[in-house]
């Protein structure tokens, strides 16, 4: 097994971490790969086709991921990089939550800081160094003085300044429900953002805030152009950044494409201009069999697939670079969302208002059986709101009251008076696996008299209903991130965005972990919060599958990042 530890597991103290430099202060393109946001995978960029019948449980074995730092200044320039992904809903990184938007955006825009591709450290991007923190309520970053916007209307290549950074992040943290999907990163924690000169940005916090570094490094916290927003109203169909590639065209449900930025401000360590390739396109290919065929036939340069396609691609492309890793996107079975009394949708309604009923439903679901049947066991079980791939935050074994036990579930239903539990379960269809999961859950819940009607929905319709918090039950694919706050606050916190579960005690402990700057003390609070969430039974935490990742041998200096939302390609080149 590849070592899945990451920088959150290290016994660092906050000031020691902030004083250390993850990369050279020169700001030259840092391209070292060792082999991460928020909600929603469209579930089409790696899950498709097949789904077995309870086979063995294969291990996610991995080869060493290729290094991306050129050993010499001899690289081949030019060429077109062909990639594939799921559908794009929007190009605006402050509005959207689909990974396809961020995969595109991390190539058009820059960020202040970013995660390394294997999420083991935080590195600089626009910033000259990691933040200075003279006190626990202040973060100061300096940006390079040679950064320019792309030379297209309406920015026309002007210099990017600290004021642009301030405006962009204040836009991101706009408190407009349902629109600025990543406002919770900073809203209520950042008191003010100051830009005293062209290259200095200072964040003044309203309280100690442990997740700040993680949220600044998120693929969603990219710096967008004010003039473009003012011209177009938003960036749902347009993009203008300071990044290595310039937005070319978005053919909805077909492809999105970019071309090299000829005036990109970064150079590699040999002082060569970046990027290396002339252009990139991401074809929208939803079917796993089709994606696999395109890769095997050498019409695409890379793909990410589930276990169902693994042996076919290995046999068809033995020359490909390959590894596997557990997905950050994982599966939950959710009960109805809840909010405060007097608001919509309000507290639990019958039968979910009885905690025994919710507990019974959770105990009736066997996630291992679902994983075995649908994915041939290719994945790992999850036991709470933080994935086991993120120690020390995660629960690594089930809480007893959540464990699969049909007899205990029936006893709980009897204690609750055997109420009628009947209603629809929704999910985003689009893959065989997603539909099979619904079928298995229906059968499992029927064992305790729960009658579920299956209602698969087209993705846009599903997410529209999901974020109105108006459904009986669902099964869902959220994202898990390295910092536990995003896995707690955005789903179960006071200002949650992607799920609503009303419990003031849980709100309080989530706030408490975010304010704790000592990693060991914070880990204890995170685990306590996780147990409280699990034992209030808003959902069944199920599993994450492995993602099998391939790249053609002619693709150099790049391999898939661990973070499903980040896919920076400024250092990729083609040896053809």
Helices and strands as residue ranges (DSSP letters): G 7-9, H 14-19, E 80-85, H 99-108, E 113-115, E 122-124, E 138-142, H 162-172, G 183-185, E 190-197, E 200-205, H 212-216, H 226-232, E 245-251, E 255-260, E 279-284, H 288-296, E 302-305, G 307-309, H 310-316, E 321-326, E 329-335, H 355-364, H 367-375, E 379-381, G 400-402, H 406-415, E 421-428, H 432-446, E 450-457, H 459-466, E 473-479, H 484-492, H 504-514, H 519-534, E 539-551, E 555-556, E 573-574
